[in-house]
Structures are given as structure tokens and as C-alpha cells.
Amino acid sequence: MTYYRPLVRSGEARPEGALPLAGGALWFSEVEVLARNAPARVVPAGLVPEEDRRRLTARRASIAGLDMSSPQIMGILNVTPDSFSDGGKLDSAETACATALQMVADGASILDVGGESTRPGAELVEELEEIARTAPAIAALRAKTSVPISIDTRKAAVAMEALEVGASLVNDVSGFTFDMALAPLCAQAGVPVCVMHAQGDPATMQKEPTYDNVLLDVYDFLSDQVDRLEAIGVVREQIVVDPGIGFGKTLQHNLALLKNISLFHALGCPILLGASRKRFIGTLAQTADPTARMPGSVAVGLAALAQGVQILRVHDVAETAQAVRLWQAVR
């Protein structure tokens, strides 16, 4: 199999033959051609096969009403007692709602509500407990804001309750491999989804993760899952993909994915990056405290935007929004 990674650039001065990336302001005139058993090479974008070129260039449909031609910020709302960065801080629907509304005021265009920690080593949360954490927070939010709300869950029962009280997107860190009832539920409900790659589950994922080729292995998984979701009835244009930074990856795996994240545009779907405050940022920045990793998180996010990533999932909304505005102004 051959893979095509666009070498993304910005600016009004474009060479002849440059192609728009995902229908937005960024563009590419060359691609890196990748294969498992051949050296990488760079070729003009015009040599990319027609179907692959169409997926790389086609304008992305809106997701939950959000324009995918502009960067979108997803605010993280963990209503859990044990999340790696902010566990236990949002211990009631009222506290969670107030925090989320501040995120919206700070620049979040979508909110991601999760009731099960997915930090390395985290244990499974029972469905009823996860529902009790998430559904009241989503209901309280929906009563006070029209901003789209994502439910971060692996379980169909949790997603169903969340959708009933106002969630509008399902974000599954297992890539729809944990609960086989979740994908059909999303298809029936007609809601957009985010499919993420993870090697193993949170309890075991950081125990010596290995890949033949992390970039291509993650791409193949996401490609297969997007095809499976489409076959079940989820509209392809309503599928977001996430390479799953930190989910069964070493530092070097994470860096390989971040350096080459533009490859995932070849799936024809918007890309979400969830790298905020992750351990690899602390390792590189020599910052053990997750709450002190905002500068590194923003740096990684801007690097991803320069490769055309459409959604940044972050803890530090105000700081990220300010950085994105300046990045857009000087780009």
C-alpha cells in the first residue's frame, strides 16, 4: 500500500500546481510518498492518484455545526475523581457547568465531557457511575449554552444517556472497539463521531507499546475503523479522526505521529489532536506537574495547526485561544 503525506505550507505566494489542503487556507505542492517496504520520496502533488488527491483537498463538512476550515478548540471537562491533570476538581454538575461556561467565554467552540479517566493505569468505571457523572453535567450545560457538547465515552449506554440530555458528538478513545453497540447507536442517532487510536486499554496501554511502523500502523487502524463506521451507517463526512497521542505510545512514537500528522488528511476526515498536558510534554519540558505544561501544550498545538489539524482538545482554553488568534494573524 502507498501512503501520501502532504507537505503543508501557508501564505499567498503559491507555486503553480499547488493544491488546497482540506479546502482550507493551507496548501501543498508536494507530497511525501510512504510505503512499508520502500524508502520515502517526495513527488509533486499532481502525481497523487485522483481519489487520494480528492480526499486530501476536499473541503471538510461542518462537524456539530463547526466550520472545519478554521481551527476549533475543544475544552476538556473531566467530571472524574482521578483524571491525570484535573481529577476531582469538578465534583458537581454546578461546578462543572461554571467551569465549562468559562471555557466558552475563553474561546472553546465545543466541550468534551468525560466521566471515566483514561490516564495510564486507570481502571474501568461502571456504566451507571459514568452516567451519574456525565449526564447531569451535560444537562446543566445544555440548559445554559448552545455550544456543541461531546461525550467522551467507550460505552453505548453512557452515550445514549448523554445524547438524550443534549450531547451532539461521541468521542470514543477506543476507536469503537470496546463496545460493539456504540457505533450502531451513533449511526441511528445520526451524530458525528471521533474515532481515536489506542494500543491496549488505559490500564495496560503504557506497558511497552510496540509497532512495526507507528505512523502507518495508526493510519491503517483509523482507515479500517472509518470504513467500518461508514459501512454501519455513520456518514463518512461526520467522522473525525484522532491518532491518540499518549495512548499506548512511547515518547518517540508520539513525536513520530506529531511530526507527520498531516498524513491523516489522506483519510478525508477532520483531524483532532489531544496532546494537552500529556506526559511526553512534561518529559521534554522537564515539568513533572501536569498543570504547568500549558506552554508546551500550546507549542504542540500550533505545530499541529501548521499541518492542518482542525480541532485542538485542550485544558488551557484561554491561553490556546490567544495563541491561535496570533498564529492566524501572522501566518
C-alpha positions as CSV (number, residue, x, y, z in Angstrom):
1,M,0.0,0.0,0.0
2,T,1.1,3.5,-0.8
3,Y,0.5,6.5,1.5
4,Y,0.6,10.2,0.7
5,R,1.6,12.8,3.3
6,P,1.1,16.4,2.1
7,L,4.0,18.7,2.9
8,V,1.8,21.6,4.2
9,R,2.6,25.2,3.6
10,S,0.8,28.6,4.1
11,G,0.9,32.0,2.5
12,E,-0.5,33.7,-0.5
13,A,2.6,33.1,-2.7
14,R,1.9,29.7,-4.1
15,P,3.8,27.8,-6.9
16,E,1.9,26.7,-9.9
17,G,0.1,23.4,-9.3
18,A,-0.3,23.9,-5.5
19,L,-3.4,22.3,-4.1
20,P,-5.6,23.4,-1.2
21,L,-5.4,21.2,1.9
22,A,-8.9,20.0,3.1
23,G,-10.5,23.0,1.4
24,G,-8.9,25.5,3.7
25,A,-6.2,28.2,3.6
26,L,-3.3,25.9,3.8
27,W,-1.9,24.2,0.7
28,F,0.7,21.8,-0.6
29,S,2.6,21.4,-3.8
30,E,4.5,18.2,-2.9
31,V,3.8,15.0,-1.0
32,E,5.9,12.5,0.7
33,V,5.2,9.1,-0.7
34,L,5.5,6.4,2.0
35,A,5.4,2.6,1.9
36,R,6.3,-0.1,4.4
37,N,9.0,-1.7,2.2
38,A,10.4,1.2,0.3
39,P,12.3,4.4,1.1
40,A,10.2,7.6,1.4
41,R,10.4,10.0,-1.5
42,V,9.0,13.4,-2.3
43,V,7.0,14.0,-5.5
44,P,4.8,16.8,-7.0
45,A,1.3,16.9,-5.7
46,G,0.0,16.4,-9.3
47,L,1.3,12.9,-9.3
48,V,-1.0,11.8,-6.5
49,P,-3.8,9.4,-7.7
50,E,-7.1,11.1,-8.3
51,E,-9.0,9.5,-5.4
52,D,-6.2,10.2,-2.9
53,R,-5.9,13.8,-4.2
54,R,-9.6,14.3,-3.8
55,R,-9.5,13.2,-0.1
56,L,-6.5,15.4,0.6
57,T,-8.1,18.5,-1.0
58,A,-11.9,18.2,-0.4
59,R,-13.4,20.8,1.9
60,R,-14.4,19.1,5.2
61,A,-18.1,19.2,6.1
62,S,-19.1,21.1,9.3
63,I,-19.0,18.9,12.5
64,A,-21.7,19.6,15.0
65,G,-22.2,23.0,13.3
66,L,-18.5,23.9,13.5
67,D,-16.6,25.1,10.4
68,M,-13.7,22.8,9.8
69,S,-11.9,25.3,7.6
70,S,-10.9,27.2,10.8
71,P,-9.2,25.9,13.9
72,Q,-11.6,24.8,16.6
73,I,-10.8,24.5,20.3
74,M,-12.4,21.7,22.3
75,G,-12.4,22.3,26.0
76,I,-11.8,19.3,28.3
77,L,-14.3,18.8,31.1
78,N,-13.3,15.9,33.2
79,V,-16.1,15.0,35.8
80,T,-13.9,12.3,37.3
81,P,-12.1,11.9,40.6
82,D,-8.9,10.6,39.1
83,S,-8.0,12.2,35.8
84,F,-4.3,12.8,35.5
85,S,-4.4,16.6,35.4
86,D,-7.6,17.8,36.9
87,G,-9.3,14.8,38.6
88,G,-11.7,15.7,41.4
89,K,-11.9,19.4,40.7
90,L,-15.3,19.2,39.1
91,D,-17.2,17.3,41.7
92,S,-20.7,18.5,40.9
93,A,-22.8,19.4,37.9
94,E,-22.8,23.0,39.1
95,T,-19.1,23.3,39.3
96,A,-18.6,21.6,36.0
97,C,-21.1,23.9,34.4
98,A,-19.5,27.0,35.7
99,T,-16.0,25.8,34.5
100,A,-17.4,24.9,31.1
101,L,-19.1,28.3,30.6
102,Q,-15.8,30.0,31.4
103,M,-14.2,27.8,28.8
104,V,-16.7,29.0,26.3
105,A,-16.1,32.6,27.2
106,D,-12.4,32.0,26.8
107,G,-12.8,30.6,23.3
108,A,-13.9,27.0,23.4
109,S,-16.2,26.2,20.5
110,I,-17.0,22.7,21.7
111,L,-16.9,21.0,25.1
112,D,-15.8,17.4,25.7
113,V,-17.3,15.9,28.9
114,G,-15.8,12.7,30.2
115,G,-16.7,10.6,33.2
116,E,-14.0,7.9,33.0
117,S,-10.4,8.6,33.4
118,T,-8.2,7.3,30.6
119,R,-4.9,8.2,32.2
120,P,-2.3,5.3,32.1
121,G,-3.2,2.7,34.7
122,A,-6.8,3.9,35.1
123,E,-9.4,1.2,35.9
124,L,-12.8,0.7,34.2
125,V,-15.7,2.7,35.5
126,E,-19.1,1.0,35.7
127,E,-21.8,2.4,33.3
128,L,-24.2,3.6,35.9
129,E,-21.4,5.5,37.7
130,E,-20.2,7.1,34.5
131,I,-23.7,8.1,33.6
132,A,-24.2,9.6,37.0
133,R,-21.1,11.7,36.5
134,T,-21.7,12.9,32.9
135,A,-25.5,13.2,32.2
136,P,-26.2,15.8,34.9
137,A,-23.3,17.9,33.8
138,I,-24.4,17.8,30.2
139,A,-28.0,18.6,31.0
140,A,-26.9,21.6,33.1
141,L,-24.7,22.8,30.3
142,R,-27.3,22.3,27.6
143,A,-29.7,24.5,29.6
144,K,-27.2,27.4,29.6
145,T,-25.3,27.2,26.3
146,S,-25.8,26.2,22.7
147,V,-22.2,25.3,22.2
148,P,-21.8,21.7,20.9
149,I,-21.1,19.1,23.6
150,S,-19.1,15.9,23.1
151,I,-19.5,12.9,25.3
152,D,-16.1,11.2,25.9
153,T,-17.0,7.6,26.4
154,R,-16.4,4.0,25.3
155,K,-19.9,2.8,26.3
156,A,-23.1,2.8,24.4
157,A,-25.3,3.2,27.5
158,V,-23.4,6.2,28.6
159,A,-23.5,7.8,25.1
160,M,-27.2,7.2,24.8
161,E,-27.9,9.0,28.1
162,A,-25.6,11.8,27.1
163,L,-27.3,12.2,23.7
164,E,-30.7,12.3,25.3
165,V,-29.7,15.2,27.5
166,G,-28.0,17.3,24.9
167,A,-24.7,15.9,23.7
168,S,-24.1,16.2,20.0
169,L,-20.9,14.2,19.3
170,V,-19.5,10.9,20.6
171,N,-15.7,10.8,21.2
172,D,-14.5,7.2,21.7
173,V,-10.9,6.7,22.9
174,S,-11.1,3.0,22.0
175,G,-11.9,3.8,18.4
176,F,-15.2,2.0,18.6
177,T,-13.6,-1.3,19.6
178,F,-14.7,-1.5,23.2
179,D,-18.5,-1.7,23.0
180,M,-19.9,-3.0,19.7
181,A,-23.2,-1.4,20.4
182,L,-21.8,2.1,20.3
183,A,-21.2,2.6,16.6
184,P,-24.7,1.4,15.6
185,L,-26.1,3.8,18.2
186,C,-24.3,6.7,16.7
187,A,-25.4,5.7,13.2
188,Q,-29.0,5.5,14.3
189,A,-28.8,8.8,16.1
190,G,-27.1,10.5,13.1
191,V,-24.5,12.2,15.2
192,P,-20.8,12.9,14.3
193,V,-18.2,10.8,16.0
194,C,-14.5,10.9,16.8
195,V,-12.6,7.7,16.3
196,M,-9.3,7.5,18.2
197,H,-6.4,5.1,18.0
198,A,-5.2,3.4,21.3
199,Q,-3.0,0.4,21.7
200,G,-4.5,-1.6,24.6
201,D,-6.8,-0.1,27.3
202,P,-5.9,2.6,29.8
203,A,-5.0,0.0,32.5
204,T,-2.3,-1.6,30.3
205,M,-1.6,0.7,27.3
206,Q,1.8,2.1,28.5
207,K,3.3,-1.3,29.3
208,E,6.0,-1.5,26.5
209,P,3.9,-0.5,23.5
210,T,5.4,-1.6,20.2
211,Y,4.7,-1.0,16.5
212,D,6.1,-2.1,13.1
213,N,5.7,1.5,11.9
214,V,3.8,3.7,14.3
215,L,2.7,6.2,11.7
216,L,1.4,3.7,9.2
217,D,0.0,1.3,11.8
218,V,-2.1,4.1,13.3
219,Y,-3.1,5.2,9.9
220,D,-4.2,1.7,8.9
221,F,-6.2,1.3,12.1
222,L,-8.1,4.6,11.6
223,S,-8.7,3.9,7.9
224,D,-10.2,0.5,8.8
225,Q,-12.3,1.9,11.5
226,V,-13.6,4.8,9.4
227,D,-14.6,2.2,6.7
228,R,-16.3,0.1,9.3
229,L,-18.2,3.0,10.7
230,E,-19.3,4.1,7.2
231,A,-20.5,0.5,6.5
232,I,-22.6,0.6,9.7
233,G,-24.2,3.8,8.6
234,V,-22.2,6.6,10.1
235,V,-21.8,9.3,7.4
236,R,-18.1,9.5,6.5
237,E,-18.2,13.3,6.3
238,Q,-19.2,13.2,10.0
239,I,-16.2,11.2,11.2
240,V,-13.3,12.9,13.0
241,V,-10.0,11.0,13.4
242,D,-7.5,11.2,16.3
243,P,-4.1,9.5,16.3
244,G,-4.3,9.1,20.1
245,I,-1.2,10.8,21.4
246,G,-0.1,9.1,24.6
247,F,-2.5,6.1,24.3
248,G,-0.2,3.2,24.0
249,K,2.8,5.2,22.7
250,T,6.3,6.0,23.8
251,L,7.8,9.4,23.6
252,Q,9.3,8.6,20.2
253,H,6.0,7.2,19.0
254,N,4.3,10.4,20.0
255,L,6.9,12.6,18.2
256,A,6.7,10.5,15.1
257,L,3.0,11.0,14.9
258,L,3.2,14.7,15.6
259,K,5.9,15.3,13.0
260,N,3.9,13.5,10.4
261,I,0.3,14.2,11.4
262,S,-0.6,15.7,8.0
263,L,-0.6,12.1,6.7
264,F,-4.1,11.6,8.3
265,H,-5.6,14.2,5.9
266,A,-5.5,11.3,3.4
267,L,-8.4,9.8,5.2
268,G,-10.6,12.6,4.1
269,C,-11.7,13.4,7.6
270,P,-11.1,16.3,10.0
271,I,-8.2,15.6,12.5
272,L,-8.4,16.1,16.2
273,L,-5.3,16.4,18.4
274,G,-5.4,15.6,22.1
275,A,-1.9,16.3,23.4
276,S,-2.7,18.8,26.2
277,R,-0.6,18.3,29.3
278,K,0.4,14.8,28.3
279,R,3.4,13.1,29.9
280,F,5.7,13.4,26.9
281,I,5.4,17.2,27.2
282,G,6.4,17.0,30.8
283,T,9.4,14.8,29.8
284,L,10.7,17.1,27.1
285,A,10.0,20.2,29.1
286,Q,11.3,18.7,32.4
287,T,8.0,19.6,34.1
288,A,6.5,16.9,36.3
289,D,3.4,18.9,37.3
290,P,0.7,18.4,34.6
291,T,-0.8,21.8,35.3
292,A,2.5,23.5,34.5
293,R,2.6,22.1,31.0
294,M,0.5,24.8,29.3
295,P,3.4,26.4,27.3
296,G,4.4,23.0,25.9
297,S,0.9,22.1,25.1
298,V,0.3,25.3,23.2
299,A,3.5,24.8,21.2
300,V,2.5,21.3,20.2
301,G,-1.0,22.6,19.2
302,L,0.4,25.4,17.0
303,A,2.7,22.9,15.3
304,A,-0.3,20.7,14.6
305,L,-2.3,23.6,13.2
306,A,0.5,24.4,10.8
307,Q,-0.1,20.8,9.4
308,G,-3.8,21.5,9.0
309,V,-5.2,19.8,12.2
310,Q,-8.7,21.1,12.6
311,I,-9.5,20.6,16.3
312,L,-7.3,21.0,19.4
313,R,-8.6,19.3,22.5
314,V,-7.1,21.3,25.4
315,H,-7.3,22.0,29.2
316,D,-5.9,25.6,28.9
317,V,-8.6,27.2,26.6
318,A,-7.8,30.9,27.2
319,E,-4.1,30.5,26.5
320,T,-4.7,28.3,23.5
321,A,-7.3,30.6,22.0
322,Q,-4.9,33.6,22.4
323,A,-2.1,31.7,20.7
324,V,-4.3,30.6,17.9
325,R,-5.5,34.1,17.2
326,L,-1.9,35.3,17.0
327,W,-0.9,32.4,14.9
328,Q,-3.7,33.2,12.4
329,A,-2.8,36.9,12.3
330,V,0.9,36.3,11.4
331,R,0.5,33.1,9.4
